[in-house]
Amino acid sequence: MPTRITTLLLISLLLATPAVADDVLMAIDDARKAYEAGDMKTSRQALQTASQLIAQQAAENLTKVFPAPLDGWQAAEATSSAGGGLLGVGVTQASRQYSHPQEGEVSISIMGDSPMLMQFAVMFSNPAMAGAMGKLIRLDSGQQAIQDEQGTLIAMIDNRYLIEVSGSANNEIKLEYLEAMDLAALTDSNQ
């Protein structure tokens, strides 16, 4: 008989394992079967599981837009998460850290699928409001970013994703990292 610690470790491993499409389809099928049997509670839980698995896949997809490290730089593995977020609102996010022994550090984070991001979308769509937040910068991709007094760059992509590039590296390097991201992938509606 497994101990409580063994059981908790097995549950942790299952939760840490990336979801695959088959897991999503199985959860949806479980929900359908429970619904047909009149078991609304189980059906709802299975649909919530499917929704969470899809959100985890979306968060993992965000890690694909991070650039390779610049010459002489090192990069940590990208991380991602998906969850209920503030007030139960779904949020997907990903981040990656870069470092250089002399140049400093750069941290890039992406947050998406949050209704709270609409506030930023409104600010970015109004040049006067965006300019009040910092220096406006037009990116090579046609997108715009705001650079605050500390050099942190903030970009709103497709009114769905908020990107923040911060760290101790100089402003030009942070901008170079932002420009090197695959921003076009974020505008893909299948993300």
Residue pairs with C-beta under 8 A, 6 or more apart in sequence:
2 10
18 56
18 57
18 60
19 53
19 54
19 56
19 57
21 57
23 53
24 50
24 53
24 54
24 57
27 46
27 47
27 49
27 50
27 53
28 46
28 47
28 50
30 42
30 46
30 49
31 42
31 43
31 44
31 46
31 47
31 50
32 43
34 40
34 42
34 43
34 46
35 43
51 90
52 82
52 83
55 82
55 83
55 90
55 92
55 113
56 80
56 82
58 82
58 92
58 112
58 113
58 191
59 80
59 81
59 82
59 92
59 93
59 94
60 80
60 94
61 191
62 80
62 92
62 93
62 94
62 110
62 112
62 161
62 186
62 191
63 78
63 79
63 80
63 94
63 96
64 182
64 185
65 110
65 181
65 182
65 183
65 185
65 186
66 75
66 78
66 94
66 96
66 108
66 181
67 177
67 180
67 181
67 182
68 75
68 180
69 75
69 98
70 98
70 100
70 173
70 176
70 177
70 180
72 100
72 103
73 98
73 99
73 100
73 103
73 106
74 98
74 99
74 100
75 96
75 97
75 98
75 99
76 96
76 97
76 98
76 99
77 96
78 94
78 95
78 96
79 94
79 95
79 96
80 92
80 93
80 94
80 95
81 92
81 93
81 94
82 90
82 91
82 92
82 93
82 113
83 90
83 91
84 90
84 91
85 91
85 114
86 116
89 114
89 115
89 116
90 113
90 114
91 111
91 112
91 113
91 114
92 111
92 112
92 113
93 109
93 110
93 111
93 112
94 109
94 110
95 107
95 108
95 109
95 110
96 107
96 108
97 105
97 106
97 107
98 105
98 106
98 107
98 108
98 167
98 169
98 177
99 105
99 106
100 169
103 169
103 170
103 173
104 167
104 168
104 169
104 170
104 173
105 167
105 168
105 169
106 165
106 166
106 167
106 169
106 173
106 174
106 177
107 164
107 165
107 166
107 167
108 163
108 164
108 165
108 177
108 178
108 181
109 163
109 164
110 161
110 162
110 163
110 186
111 117
111 161
111 162
112 160
112 161
112 162
112 186
112 191
113 160
117 156
117 159
117 160
117 161
117 162
118 159
120 154
120 156
120 162
121 156
121 159
122 129
123 129
123 130
123 133
123 156
124 130
124 144
124 146
124 156
127 136
130 136
130 144
130 146
133 146
133 148
133 154
134 146
134 147
134 148
134 149
134 154
135 146
135 147
135 148
136 144
136 145
136 146
137 144
137 145
137 146
137 147
137 153
137 175
138 144
139 145
139 155
139 178
139 179
139 183
140 179
141 179
141 183
141 184
143 155
143 156
143 157
143 183
144 155
145 153
145 154
145 155
145 163
145 175
145 178
146 153
146 154
146 155
147 153
147 154
147 171
147 175
148 154
150 166
151 166
151 170
151 171
151 174
152 164
152 165
152 166
152 174
153 163
153 164
153 165
153 166
153 174
153 175
153 178
154 162
154 163
154 164
155 162
155 163
155 165
155 178
155 183
156 162
156 163
157 163
157 183
157 186
157 187
158 186
158 187
160 186
160 191
161 186
163 178
163 181
165 174
165 175
165 177
165 178
166 174
167 174
185 191
